[in-house]
Amino acid sequence: MKWMIIVLLAILNAADVSADCLQNRDGDVICGFGACQRDRKGDVLCTALGGGIVLDKNGDLYCGTGECARDKKSDIWCSVIQGGGAATDSRGKVKCFGGCERGRKNLCVPGE
């Protein structure tokens, strides 16, 4: 039983989970639980832990439960799995771990 707990703790510690911090347009440092980016106005928005964030062609930010990527039409798709990966293939189609859903503005939140 002890070895199972040790293995579980090792897996949890190895997970790629990190918070992000950026300067906003006023020079203040803003941090979030997940990835953060500046929008076209210089405001810093962030994702939940393990989420993805992508700037669209108009300078708006879209977020997802997992990582996000743009397809050949510039639509943003994100993994439905927290921390799940997303990438664009050679034909311009986005593939996501666990399945894809469209990125959403309402999943992007102001940092602190």
N, C-alpha and C positions, 0 to 999 in steps of 0.2 A: 504494500500500500504506500509506503514511504517513497519508493522509487517512482510511482505514478505521479505523486505530488511534485517531486523534483522535476520530472519530465515536463509536466504541465507548466510549472513556473519557468522553465527554460524556454519553452515555446512562447509563452506570453512575453517574456523579456526580449525575445528575438524579433517580435513583430515590428514592422516598420510603421510606427505610430509617432508622429511628431507634431508639435504646435508650430505656428509660423508667426513672425512679427515683421511688419513693414512700417515705413514712415508714410503718413498721409500728406495731403497737399500743404498742411500747415507745419509740417516737420515733426509732428507728434508721432511717437511710436505706438502702433496699434497691434495687438496680438490676438490670435484666435486659437481655438482648440485644434483646428485642422489647417489646411492650406489657406493662404490669404493672397489677394491680388488687389491692385488699384484699378478702379474703373476709369472711364474717360474723364471724369471730373476730379480724379485724384482721391476719391473716397476709398477707404480700405474695407473690403468685404471678405468674409472667411466662410469656410465650410465647417460642418460638424466633423468630429474626429473620424479620420479615414475617408473623408469625402474628397471629391475633385472639384476644381474650379477652372473655367475657361472663359476667356474674353472673346466675344463674337466680333464680327466684322464692323459692327456699329459702336463698339466700345462698351457694350453691356456685358455684365458678368452673369454666367449661368453655372449652377452648382448641381452636384449629384451625390447620391449616397456613397458611391465609389468613384474611382477616377473617371475622367471625361476626355473625349476626343472629338474632333470635327470631321465630318464626312466630306465627300467631294462637292456637295452642295452647300457646305459650311453650316449644316445643321449640327447641333451639339448633342452627343449621346453619351450616357454615363452608365457605369455598372450599377446594377441593382443591389449589389452586395457591398456592405461597408468595407472599405479597403480593397475592393476588387479592381482589377486592372481594366484598362480600355486602350485600344490602339486602332489606327487606321491601316487597312491592308493595302496592297498594291493597286486594287481597283477602286480605292476611295471609300470602301465600306468600313464602318466601325464595328469591331468585334469587342465584346465585353465579357469578362468573367461572370458567370451566373446569369447572363442576359443583359440587355440594354434597355434603357428608358431615356426619354428626352431630358436634357438638362433643364433645370427650372430656376428662375430668378428668385422665387420665394425660399429656396434652400440656402441662398447666400445670406449671411447675417453680418451685421456690423461687428467688428472686433472690439476689444476693450482696451 
